[in-house]
Amino acid sequence: MSSSSFRARLAGLRLPLVGSVLGFPLLMCLTAAAAGHTVDVPPPNGVDDTSNIQAALDACVAYGPGCTVQFPAGNYLTKQLVAYNLRGSFKGMGNDRTVIAALPYLFVNIEANEPHSLCQPNPTSCFWPGVVIFINGNIQVSDLSITVPAQPGTATLPWTFEGVTYIGLMDVLTFTGEHVIATADRIHLEGQVDPTNQYFGYNVINALHFTGEFARSPKPWDWYLVSGSFTVRNSSFSTAYVGISQDGFVRSSRITIGGSPDAGNIIENGYGGIDLETSQNSFFEVSYNQSSGSGAAAWVVPWWPEFVSKGPSRYLIHDNKFVATAQNADAMFLYDDTSNPWIQAAVWNNAVEVQDTLSEGIGAYNTKGTAIWNNTVTGTDGNDGIGLWSATDSMVIGNNVSGFTVDSTGHAQIYLDPSTTHDLVVCGEPSDTVLNQGTQNIVIGCQQSAAMTESATRSAVPAASASKPGVAKRKPWLR
């Protein structure tokens, strides 16, 4: 979402700002700490804590690097909060002890003068549909929960974007700007199911959001490309359209979701678990997480066409548990841009489960050079356990698909569609079924389905890709 930094302005206001904060009744005690200052947020007042929390954020920004906004235990109520260039921590006493809840009926006026133009978020005149928004800086958010408990239809007042009316929030916690270093550790973010939100079905779209959707000016699509790092560990996300989201206009960034056996995250009760969209020259590690979704537990997909990647990104996806919970869902899939490929992916050691019919375990769409190995895929009456769709130069090696059964209208445990070419499949067991409808693919140690013999007589020119129902190509965006 939107835009320029307030660093120069804040630098000039540091002393007056600190003085004004100290002058507030009820406000925080400022204590020198070894790494900087600590700004203690007053205990919750039970009505509206927005001004106290915002004042603490402003004070920490003014103090500079090493400052901590420290919450005690308690249940806070707030409207939108915004901080530019915080270089410190936003910290509670534990995600079961410090809870920040969004008040209902939040006012939103995100749109500037023209379509696809965004105003610059601030706590007085431009209110984005997010609870806590950090722009630029080096931020560590830890040991607290942020929730959107609003009942259906009450998360926000009606707000418009490009003539379309919405009710609901885009994000619970947002990191954006031009350069951001962001770490989320031991946090819990949660929304609610909202049938009145006809576009998404939840009162919040993204629980946690790292994005370059930050306008440089009010001109349409004049947005910064964010760079930096984004680390999420030891956290949980529930009941949002997607749990952890990285959207477009991201370049030269390192994104780690989980990252080690003791740092994994849990994402549940949403449509999508982990949502990764077009990036440029970036590195991703997604590992040791448990993620589920009624659409997909994880996906890597193109963002909207206004951001075209100028360099590929590397995705290492391993040692996760991915669960698809609804019919026609995917446990995880990669969906590259045929006109401008940008996904370089390796997928290994994941436990993949589909819980309803005609679903897919792992799908690779339009990718080149994807490596999928040593994953375990389970489920009944599925479409395919592992599917290559218009993929080239890819490898599917040593995966355990013996616990995946195929519906009579499905394809095979491992499927290569008519547009695949130069792919290699090496089965983990001789009984694994493979349907190879492509050309110049190599299949070793597998049981070829009856349809394979027929496909071998087809022309060497690839046919159009077979269709699979229900594949979510990307997350909808406000249009």
N, C-alpha and C positions, 0 to 999 in steps of 0.2 A: 504494500500500500504506500505510504507517501513520505517522504522527502528530505528537505535540507536540514542541516544540524543547527542547533541553537548554541553551539559552543562559544562563539564570540560574544553573544549576548549574555550568556551565563557568566563568562569570565569577568565582564564588567559589573555584574550584579552580585559577585560573591559576598562581599562584606555586607551590603544592605540586605541581601537575602538571608544570611545567617542571623543578622540582627533582628529581622522581622520574625524569623522562626522562633528565636529565643523569647520574643515578646508575646507569642501566642499563649493565652491561658490554656491550661491542660497539656501544653505541648511537651516535647521530648527533652529528656536529659541528655546532654552531649558529653560523652566521656572519651578521653584520649585512650587509644588502644595501640598496641605495638605496631600494627600494620596500618594505622590511620585513625579515623574516628568511628565511633559507634553512635548512631542516632536511634534512641529507643522510642518506638512507637507507643503512645499511651494505650492503656487497656481499652478494649472495645466499649463503646457507649450504648450499644444495643439498638441504635437508630440509624446512624449514617456516619461512618468513619472516614469518608472520602477525604475531607480536608486534612485530617491528621496524617493519613498515610501519604497524601500528595506532598504535604509539607516536609515529611521525613525524606521522601525521595528528592525533593528540591534541595534540601540541606546537604544530603550526601553528594549530589552532583556538584554543589558549590565547594565542598571540602576537597574533592578531587580523588585521585587513586587511593584505594585501600579502605574506603569508607564502607560501613555496614549499616543497612537499615535492619534493625533487630526488632522482631515481633515477640511479645510474650505469648504464652498460651492463651487461647480465647477464640471466640467466633466473631469475626469482623464482617461488616456490611459496607459495600462500596459501590459507587458508580465507576466510570472509566478512570483509569490511572495512566499517566504518561510520563516517561523520563527520557530525556535526551542526554546521551553520552555519560551515563552512569558508569563509573569505573570502580566497581565494588560489588557488594553482596546485598541480596534481598532475602532475608533469612527468618525462619520461624523456629519454633521449639520442637518440631516434629510434625510430620504430615497428619498425625492423628490428634495433635494438640493445638496447632495454629491453623485455623480455617478462615479463608477469605471468601465470602460469598457475594456474588453480584446481586445488587438490588433489582427488583423487577421494573419493567417499563422504562428501560434506559432510553434516553434521547440520542438519536444518531443523525448526523448530517455529513456523511463522508464525501459526498460528491461536490466537486468544484463546478465551474461554469459550463464545461463541455463534456460530451461523452468520453468515458474512460479517463477522466481527469479526477484527481483525488486531492482534497485539501490536506494540509499538513496537521497531523493530530496534535492537539494540545488540550489542557484541562479547562479551557474557558470558552473556546469558540468552534473548534473542529472536533467532533466526537465520533470516533470510529466505532464500529460494532465489535469491540474487543474489550476484555476486562482490564488486563495489565499489558501495556505496550512499552517496549524498550526500543529506542532508536539509537543506533551506533553504540559505541562503548565496549566495555569488557565486563560482562555481567555474570554473576553466579547466583542462581535462584535455588534455594535448598530448604528442606525441612519444613514444608508447609503444604497445605491443600488450597486450591482455588476451584470454586464450584459455581455452577449456574443452576440454582435450584428452582428457577421460575417455572410456574405451571404453564401448560400449553397456551400459546398465544400471548404470553405476558413478559417474555424476556426483554423485548424492546417495544417502544412505540413504533407504529408503522413508519418505515423510511424508504426512500426511493433511490434507485440507481438506474440511470438510463431509462427512466419512465416506468420501471418495474417496481412494484411495492413488495417489500420484504418485512417480515417480523422474525427476529432472531439474531444471533451473534455470529460473526465470522470466526472469532478466536476466543479462547480463554486466556492464553498467554502467547504474546507475539514478540519476536525479535526481527527487526528489520533495519534498514538504513543503507549506508554506503560501505561501511566496514564494521563488522560485528564479531566479537568473540563472546560466545554464549555457552553457558553450562547449566544444565538442569539436573539436579541431584536430589534424590529422595523426596520427590514431590508427587502429589496426586492431583489430577485435573479431572473434572467430571461435569457432564451436562445432563440433560434429560431428554427422553423421547418426547417429540412434539408433533403430533399428527396434523396440526394446523399449519406447519411449515411444509407447504406443498412441494417445495423443491428438494428438501433434504430429509425431512422426517425427524429432525432433532432440533433442539433450541440453540445448538452451536454446531458450526461446521468443523472447524479444526480445534482440537483441544490444545495442542502445542504447535506453533507455527514459526518456521524460519523461512523468510521470504524476501525477495527483492522488489516487491510491489510497493515501492516507495517513491513518490513523485518528486522529480527535480524541479518541476514547475507545474502550473495548472494546465499546460498543453497536454492533449491526449497522448498517452503512451510515452511521455518524456519522463522515464523512470530511471533511477539509479540501478546499476548492477551491484548487488551486495557481494562482498567477499569477506572471508574470515574463517571462523570455525564454529561448529555447533555440536555439542556433546550432550547426550541424554543418557542417564544411567540410574539404576536403582529406583525407578519411578513407575507409576501406574496411571492408566488413562482409561476412562470408562464413559460410555453412553454419549459419544459425540459422533458426527458423521464419519470423521476419521480421527485417529488418536494422535499420531505424530505426522506432521506434514512439512515438506519442503517444496515450495512452489518456485515459479520461474524467476528469471532475472538473477540467477545465482551463478557466480563464476569464481574460479580459483579458491575454492573452499574445501575444508576437510570436515566431513560430517560423520560422526560416530554415534550409532544408536546401539547401546549395550557396550560391546567391545571387549569384554572379558567374562569368564564364567561367573564372577561375583558382581557383575554390573548390569545384568540384563533387566529389561523392562517388561511390564505386563500391559497389554492393550486388549480391551474386550468390550462387548455389548455395543458395537457400532457397525456401520456399513463397511468401512475400510479400517484396517489397522495402521499400517505404515504406508504413507503416501509420498512417493518421491517423484518429482517432475523435472522437466528439462533443466539440465545444468551444463556448465561449460568449464572444461579443464579442472574438474574437481575430483575428489577421492572420497569414496563412501565405504564404511564398514558397518554392516548390520549383522550383529551376532549375539547369540545367547539370550534372545528375547522370546517371549510367548505372546503371540499375536493372533487374533481371530477377527473375522468379519463376515457379514452376510453377503457382501459383494466380493471381497478378497481380504485375506489377512495382510498382504503386502503387494505393492505394485510399483513399477518404475515405468512412467508413461510420459508422452509429450505434453508440455504446457501448451497454451494457446499460441497461434502462429506469430503473434507479435514479438516473441522472443525466439530467435534462431541461434542455436549453439554454434560457436565458431571453433570448437574443439571438443573431443570426446571426454567423457568422464568414466572413471573406473569404479565398478561396484563389486565388492566382496561380500557375499551373503552366505553366512554359514552358521551352523550349530544353533539354529532357531527352531522353535515349534510353531508352525503355521497351520491354522485350522480354518477351513471354509465352512460356514454354518448353514448355508441356504442352498436351494436348488440353483443349478447353473452358475454357481460361484467358482472362483479360482482360489486355491490356497495362496499361491503367489504367481505373478506373471510379469514379464518384461515386454514392453511394447515400444519398439523403436520407430523412428521417423524414416520412411523409405527414401525420401528425397534428401535427407541430411542426417545420416546415422550418427548417433552420439553415445550409444550404450556399449561399453565393454564390460562384460559381466562374467563372474565365476560364482556358481551356486553349488555348495557342497555341505554334506553332513547335517542337513536339515531333516527334521521329522515333520512330515506333511500329511495332513488328514483332511478328508472331505466328509461331511456329515449328512449330505443330502444327495439326491440323484442328479445325474447328468452334469456333474461338476468336474473340474480339472484340478489335478494336483499342482503341477508346475507347467507354465506355458511360456514359450519364447516366440514372440511375434516380430517378424521383420528384422531380427537381429543377425549380426554377423560375428562369428568367432566366440559364441557363448559356450562356456564349459559347465556342464551339469553332471556332477558325479557323487556317488556314495550317499545319496539321499534315500530316505525311506518314505514311501508313499502308500497310504492306506485309505480305504473307503469302499463302498458298495454301490453298484449300479451307476458307475460314473461314466463320463464321456471319454476321458483319457487320463492316465496317471501322469505322464509327461508328454507334452505336445510341442512339436516344432511346426511353426506356421510361417511360411515364406522365409525360413531361416537358412543361412548359408554358412559353410565352414564351421559348423558347430559340433560339439561332442556331447554325447549322452553315454556315460560309462559307469558300469558297476553299481547302478541304483537298485534298490530293493523294492520291487513293485508287486511282489507275490501276494501282498495283502490288499491289492486293489482289484476289484472286479468291475467288469465293463457291462453297461446296460446293453440290451439288444439293439438299441438305436445309437449306441456310442461307437467309438472307433477301435481302440486297442489300449493295452496297458502303456505302450509307447507308440506315438503316432507322428508320422511325417507327412505333411499335407502335400498336395500336388505341386506347390511352388517351392518346395525345399530342394536344395541341391548341394552336393559336396559336403554332406553331413556324415558323421560317423556315430554309429550306435553299437556299443558292446554291452550285451546283457549280463546281469548278475547271475541269472539262472537260465538254463536251456528252455524252461517252460514259459519264460516271459514272452508275451505276445507283442509283435510289432506289425503295424500296418505302414508300409513304406509306399506312398503314392508319388514320391518325388523322383528326381532323376539324378543319376551319378552319386547316389548315397551309398554308403557301405554299412551293412548290417551283419554283425558277427555274434554267433552263439545264442541266437534267439529262435523262438518259434514264430515263423511267419504266418500271418493270418491268411485265410482263404482268399481274401481280397487282394493279397500281395501278388499272387500269380497273375491275376487279371491286370493289375496296374503295371506289371513289368512289360506288358505288350503295348502299352500306350506310347504315344509319340514322345520323343526326347524333349519336345518343347513343353515347359511346365504349364499345367492348366491353372485356372483361377483357383485361389485358395478355397478349400472347403470351409463352410461357415460353422461356427460354434455359437449357439445362442447364449445370450446373457453376459458376454464379456464386456466389462466396463472399460472403455478405451481411455478414460481419464475422468478426473473429478470435475463435475460441473463448476463453472465460475459465474460470477455475477455478470450478466449481459442483458 
